[in-house]
Amino acid sequence: MRLRVLGMVAVGVVVSGCGSQAPAPVAHVDSAAKIKQAKAVSSAAAAKAKANELGQIPVLMYHRIVEHPGSQDDRTPDKFRADLERLAKDGYVPITAAEYVTGKIGIPAGKHPVVLTFDDSSPSQLSLDDLGVPRKDTAVSILREVAAKHEGFRPVATFYVTRDMFGKSTPEEQAQTLLWLKDNGFDIGNHTLDHSNLATRSKDEVAKEIAAVQKLVGALAFTKPVTLALPYGNQPRKKEWARSGKSGNTAYNHTGVFLAGYTPAPAPYSKTFDPLGIPRIRAMDKKGDCAQFCSTAWLDWLKDNPDMRYTSDGDANTVAFPKFKAPFLRKSFATKALPY
């Protein structure tokens, strides 16, 4: 090597001749090796957690939480509390409907997601006292109470609202309630303005019912519902009308549309995931039809069939699953795939 001086800097120049060799691209090799090593570590961690992010997810459907149920859809505060305690014991972590449909499921390794949904915006779900604190034995109060007892059990849920708006009549009270939900990590969904049976409505009527809630939530809470829960679980004549449309100056475009029963839902990364018809499970005990098709029965089944249940690898940026389940992965998530 000879030195060439440029100004005050000495620059080394390699003169190649007979027998000289070009340096190997060490950095590139090291980088590829590190990527391969990191993937191997992630795969090992996923295998240790028995991750199955193509498994099924329970989406539980609640209505009123009241001491004296007036219908089979009502749940008492004690039973709702017991539901949550069971979920925490079985390793479930609540996520919102918006997180579920967009595939943003960030929960610890070995844990299972559950989506808690509440229809009809009843005061029994959320009512604030004069200090802005949820009243005792409302759904939100109970959820926060149980979450405080179980580390990692997130106090989040999705509330599907109608014009009733938690029993509040003035825009100021409605805004206060919706903003409280938004500011505390809860999700606000669309349930149509009048809880209408969309199966009997025209395209314009469907759009009007849905857009009205979209406009109302936007004006009061400065957010747009990501998902819609169909009243009675009934889809309009064309399913697409529920996902997107426009009425007047208000447009809507939901990422997911939820039904009213009767099975666990597919993972959002699975080919079986249908964003226009996502099943939910009624929150009820094993009685009558619910001996097979409601929450207690399905949670028992998922516990007895752990290979069918969604289990997280702990990394929200990957979709981990046993290699033999690869045919079920949606192509749009191929770059995040972590088979083991």
C-alpha positions as CSV (number, residue, x, y, z in Angstrom):
1,M,0.0,0.0,0.0
2,R,1.2,3.5,-0.8
3,L,-0.1,6.7,0.8
4,R,-1.5,9.6,-1.2
5,V,-1.7,12.8,0.7
6,L,-4.8,15.0,0.0
7,G,-4.5,18.2,1.9
8,M,-3.8,17.2,5.5
9,V,-5.4,13.7,5.1
10,A,-3.5,10.6,4.2
11,V,-5.5,8.2,2.0
12,G,-4.5,4.6,1.6
13,V,-4.8,3.2,-1.9
14,V,-4.7,-0.6,-2.5
15,V,-2.7,-1.5,-5.6
16,S,-3.9,-4.9,-6.7
17,G,-1.5,-7.1,-8.5
18,C,-0.7,-10.7,-9.1
19,G,-2.0,-12.8,-6.2
20,S,-4.2,-10.0,-4.6
21,Q,-7.8,-10.7,-3.6
22,A,-10.9,-8.5,-3.2
23,P,-12.2,-8.3,0.4
24,A,-15.2,-10.5,1.2
25,P,-18.6,-8.8,1.8
26,V,-18.3,-9.6,5.5
27,A,-21.0,-7.1,6.6
28,H,-23.6,-8.6,4.3
29,V,-22.8,-12.1,5.5
30,D,-23.0,-11.1,9.1
31,S,-26.3,-9.3,8.5
32,A,-27.9,-12.3,6.8
33,A,-26.6,-14.6,9.6
34,K,-28.0,-12.3,12.3
35,I,-31.4,-12.3,10.6
36,K,-31.4,-16.0,10.3
37,Q,-30.4,-16.4,13.9
38,A,-33.1,-13.9,15.1
39,K,-35.7,-15.8,13.2
40,A,-34.5,-19.1,14.8
41,V,-34.8,-17.5,18.2
42,S,-38.3,-16.2,17.5
43,S,-39.4,-19.6,16.2
44,A,-38.1,-21.3,19.3
45,A,-39.9,-18.8,21.5
46,A,-43.1,-19.4,19.5
47,A,-42.8,-23.1,19.8
48,K,-42.2,-22.8,23.6
49,A,-45.4,-20.7,23.9
50,K,-47.2,-23.3,21.7
51,A,-48.3,-20.3,19.7
52,N,-51.2,-20.6,17.3
53,E,-52.1,-17.3,15.8
54,L,-54.4,-18.9,13.3
55,G,-56.6,-20.3,16.1
56,Q,-60.1,-19.2,17.1
57,I,-61.0,-16.2,19.2
58,P,-64.1,-15.8,21.4
59,V,-66.0,-12.6,20.8
60,L,-68.4,-12.4,23.7
61,M,-71.7,-10.5,23.3
62,Y,-73.2,-8.7,26.3
63,H,-76.2,-6.4,26.7
64,R,-77.4,-5.1,30.0
65,I,-75.6,-5.8,33.3
66,V,-78.5,-5.6,35.8
67,E,-79.3,-7.1,39.2
68,H,-82.7,-8.4,38.0
69,P,-82.5,-9.6,34.4
70,G,-85.5,-8.8,32.2
71,S,-84.4,-11.0,29.3
72,Q,-82.1,-13.9,28.6
73,D,-79.6,-11.5,27.1
74,D,-79.2,-9.7,30.5
75,R,-76.4,-10.6,32.9
76,T,-76.2,-9.9,36.6
77,P,-73.2,-8.0,38.0
78,D,-72.1,-11.1,39.9
79,K,-72.3,-13.4,36.8
80,F,-70.4,-10.8,34.7
81,R,-67.8,-10.6,37.4
82,A,-67.5,-14.4,37.4
83,D,-67.2,-14.4,33.6
84,L,-64.2,-12.1,33.8
85,E,-62.6,-14.0,36.6
86,R,-62.9,-17.2,34.6
87,L,-61.3,-15.5,31.5
88,A,-58.4,-14.2,33.6
89,K,-57.9,-17.6,35.1
90,D,-57.9,-19.3,31.7
91,G,-55.2,-17.0,30.3
92,Y,-57.3,-14.6,28.2
93,V,-56.5,-11.0,27.6
94,P,-59.2,-8.6,26.4
95,I,-58.6,-6.7,23.1
96,T,-61.0,-4.4,21.3
97,A,-63.0,-5.3,18.2
98,A,-61.0,-2.7,16.3
99,E,-57.7,-4.3,17.3
100,Y,-59.1,-7.7,16.3
101,V,-60.3,-6.9,12.8
102,T,-57.1,-4.9,12.0
103,G,-54.9,-7.7,13.2
104,K,-53.2,-5.6,15.9
105,I,-53.2,-8.2,18.6
106,G,-50.4,-7.4,21.0
107,I,-50.7,-9.7,24.1
108,P,-48.1,-11.7,26.0
109,A,-46.7,-15.0,24.8
110,G,-48.9,-18.0,25.8
111,K,-52.0,-15.8,26.3
112,H,-55.3,-15.9,24.4
113,P,-57.2,-12.8,23.1
114,V,-60.9,-12.3,23.9
115,V,-63.1,-9.6,22.6
116,L,-65.8,-8.2,25.0
117,T,-68.6,-6.4,23.1
118,F,-71.6,-4.6,24.6
119,D,-74.7,-3.8,22.5
120,D,-77.3,-1.0,22.7
121,S,-75.3,1.5,24.8
122,S,-77.2,0.8,28.1
123,P,-76.7,2.9,31.3
124,S,-75.9,-0.4,33.0
125,Q,-72.8,-0.6,30.9
126,L,-71.4,2.8,31.7
127,S,-72.8,5.6,33.9
128,L,-70.5,8.3,35.5
129,D,-71.0,9.9,38.9
130,D,-70.5,13.6,39.6
131,L,-66.7,13.1,39.8
132,G,-66.6,11.3,36.4
133,V,-66.1,7.9,37.9
134,P,-68.0,4.8,36.6
135,R,-70.7,3.9,39.0
136,K,-70.5,0.7,41.0
137,D,-71.6,-2.5,39.3
138,T,-71.8,-1.1,35.8
139,A,-70.0,-3.2,33.2
140,V,-67.0,-0.8,33.0
141,S,-66.6,-0.6,36.7
142,I,-66.6,-4.4,37.1
143,L,-64.2,-4.8,34.3
144,R,-61.7,-2.3,35.8
145,E,-62.1,-3.9,39.2
146,V,-61.2,-7.4,37.9
147,A,-58.4,-6.1,35.8
148,A,-56.8,-4.4,38.8
149,K,-56.7,-7.9,40.5
150,H,-55.0,-9.6,37.5
151,E,-51.8,-8.3,36.1
152,G,-51.9,-8.1,32.3
153,F,-55.7,-8.4,32.1
154,R,-56.5,-5.3,30.0
155,P,-59.7,-3.3,31.0
156,V,-60.8,-2.8,27.4
157,A,-64.0,-3.6,25.5
158,T,-66.1,-2.4,22.5
159,F,-69.4,-0.6,23.0
160,Y,-71.9,-0.6,20.1
161,V,-74.0,2.5,20.4
162,T,-77.4,3.6,19.2
163,R,-79.2,6.9,19.6
164,D,-79.9,5.9,23.3
165,M,-76.3,6.7,24.1
166,F,-76.1,5.2,27.6
167,G,-79.4,6.9,28.6
168,K,-78.0,10.4,28.1
169,S,-80.3,13.0,26.4
170,T,-78.2,16.1,25.9
171,P,-75.2,16.3,23.5
172,E,-73.0,17.5,26.4
173,E,-73.7,14.4,28.5
174,Q,-73.4,12.1,25.5
175,A,-70.1,13.6,24.6
176,Q,-68.9,13.3,28.2
177,T,-69.6,9.5,28.2
178,L,-68.2,8.8,24.7
179,L,-65.0,10.8,25.4
180,W,-64.6,9.0,28.7
181,L,-64.6,5.7,26.8
182,K,-62.2,6.9,24.2
183,D,-59.8,8.5,26.7
184,N,-59.7,5.3,28.8
185,G,-58.8,2.9,25.9
186,F,-62.3,1.6,25.1
187,D,-63.6,1.2,21.6
188,I,-66.8,2.7,20.2
189,G,-68.6,0.8,17.5
190,N,-71.7,1.4,15.3
191,H,-75.0,-0.4,16.1
192,T,-77.3,1.7,13.8
193,L,-79.3,4.7,15.0
194,D,-82.6,3.0,15.8
195,H,-81.4,-0.6,16.2
196,S,-83.0,-1.4,12.9
197,N,-83.4,-4.8,11.3
198,L,-81.3,-4.1,8.2
199,A,-82.6,-7.3,6.4
200,T,-85.8,-5.5,5.6
201,R,-84.4,-2.1,4.6
202,S,-83.4,-0.7,1.2
203,K,-79.9,0.3,0.4
204,D,-80.6,4.0,1.2
205,E,-82.3,3.1,4.5
206,V,-79.4,0.9,5.5
207,A,-76.9,3.7,4.7
208,K,-79.0,6.3,6.6
209,E,-79.2,4.2,9.8
210,I,-75.5,3.5,9.8
211,A,-74.2,6.9,8.7
212,A,-76.3,8.6,11.4
213,V,-74.3,6.9,14.1
214,Q,-71.0,7.5,12.3
215,K,-71.9,11.2,12.1
216,L,-73.0,11.3,15.8
217,V,-69.9,9.6,17.2
218,G,-67.7,11.7,15.0
219,A,-69.3,15.0,16.2
220,L,-69.3,14.0,19.9
221,A,-66.1,12.0,20.3
222,F,-64.0,13.0,17.3
223,T,-63.5,9.4,16.2
224,K,-65.0,7.0,13.7
225,P,-66.3,3.5,14.5
226,V,-64.1,0.9,12.9
227,T,-66.7,-1.9,13.3
228,L,-70.4,-2.4,13.1
229,A,-72.5,-4.9,15.1
230,L,-75.7,-5.9,13.2
231,P,-78.9,-5.5,15.2
232,Y,-80.4,-9.0,15.7
233,G,-77.4,-10.2,13.7
234,N,-79.3,-9.7,10.5
235,Q,-77.4,-8.7,7.4
236,P,-78.8,-6.4,4.7
237,R,-79.8,-8.0,1.4
238,K,-76.3,-7.2,0.2
239,K,-73.7,-7.7,2.9
240,E,-71.5,-5.0,1.4
241,W,-74.0,-2.3,2.4
242,A,-73.2,-2.8,6.0
243,R,-69.5,-2.4,5.5
244,S,-69.4,0.8,3.4
245,G,-71.8,3.4,2.1
246,K,-72.9,7.0,2.2
247,S,-75.9,9.0,3.3
248,G,-76.0,12.8,2.7
249,N,-72.5,14.1,3.4
250,T,-71.5,11.2,5.7
251,A,-69.7,8.1,4.5
252,Y,-68.7,5.0,6.4
253,N,-66.2,2.2,5.7
254,H,-66.0,-0.4,8.4
255,T,-63.2,-2.9,8.7
256,G,-65.4,-5.5,10.3
257,V,-69.1,-6.4,10.6
258,F,-70.2,-8.6,13.5
259,L,-73.1,-11.0,13.8
260,A,-75.0,-12.2,16.9
261,G,-73.9,-15.8,17.2
262,Y,-73.0,-18.6,17.6
263,T,-69.3,-19.7,17.4
264,P,-65.8,-18.5,18.2
265,A,-64.4,-16.2,15.4
266,P,-61.5,-17.0,13.1
267,A,-58.2,-15.3,13.6
268,P,-57.9,-12.2,11.3
269,Y,-54.9,-13.8,9.7
270,S,-56.9,-16.9,8.6
271,K,-58.4,-17.6,5.2
272,T,-61.7,-18.4,7.0
273,F,-61.9,-14.8,8.3
274,D,-64.9,-13.0,6.7
275,P,-64.9,-9.3,7.6
276,L,-68.6,-9.0,6.6
277,G,-69.8,-11.8,8.9
278,I,-67.8,-12.2,12.1
279,P,-69.5,-14.5,14.6
280,R,-70.0,-13.6,18.3
281,I,-71.0,-15.7,21.3
282,R,-73.9,-14.9,23.6
283,A,-72.7,-14.6,27.2
284,M,-74.8,-17.2,28.9
285,D,-74.6,-20.4,31.0
286,K,-75.2,-23.9,29.8
287,K,-79.0,-24.0,29.6
288,G,-81.2,-25.0,26.7
289,D,-79.7,-24.0,23.4
290,C,-76.8,-22.5,25.4
291,A,-75.7,-26.0,26.5
292,Q,-73.6,-25.9,23.3
293,F,-73.7,-22.5,21.7
294,C,-73.1,-19.8,24.4
295,S,-70.1,-18.5,26.3
296,T,-69.7,-21.1,29.1
297,A,-69.9,-24.0,26.7
298,W,-67.6,-22.5,24.1
299,L,-65.0,-21.5,26.7
300,D,-65.1,-25.1,28.0
301,W,-64.6,-26.4,24.5
302,L,-61.7,-24.1,23.7
303,K,-60.0,-25.1,27.0
304,D,-60.5,-28.8,26.1
305,N,-59.2,-28.2,22.6
306,P,-56.2,-25.9,23.1
307,D,-54.9,-26.6,19.6
308,M,-58.0,-24.8,18.2
309,R,-57.6,-21.7,20.3
310,Y,-55.6,-18.6,19.4
311,T,-52.4,-18.5,21.4
312,S,-50.0,-15.6,21.1
313,D,-46.2,-15.7,20.6
314,G,-45.9,-12.4,22.3
315,D,-44.8,-10.5,19.2
316,A,-47.4,-8.3,17.5
317,N,-45.2,-8.1,14.3
318,T,-45.4,-11.8,13.5
319,V,-48.0,-14.4,12.9
320,A,-46.8,-17.6,14.5
321,F,-48.3,-21.1,14.0
322,P,-47.3,-24.7,13.7
323,K,-46.0,-25.4,10.1
324,F,-48.8,-27.8,9.3
325,K,-51.3,-24.9,9.6
326,A,-49.6,-22.9,6.8
327,P,-52.3,-23.5,4.2
328,F,-54.7,-21.5,6.3
329,L,-52.7,-18.3,6.3
330,R,-54.1,-15.4,4.3
331,K,-51.6,-14.3,1.6
332,S,-51.7,-10.7,2.8
333,F,-49.9,-11.8,6.0
334,A,-47.3,-13.9,4.3
335,T,-44.5,-11.5,5.1
336,K,-45.3,-11.7,8.9
337,A,-45.5,-15.5,8.9
338,L,-43.5,-17.4,11.5
339,P,-44.1,-21.1,11.1
340,Y,-42.3,-23.4,13.4
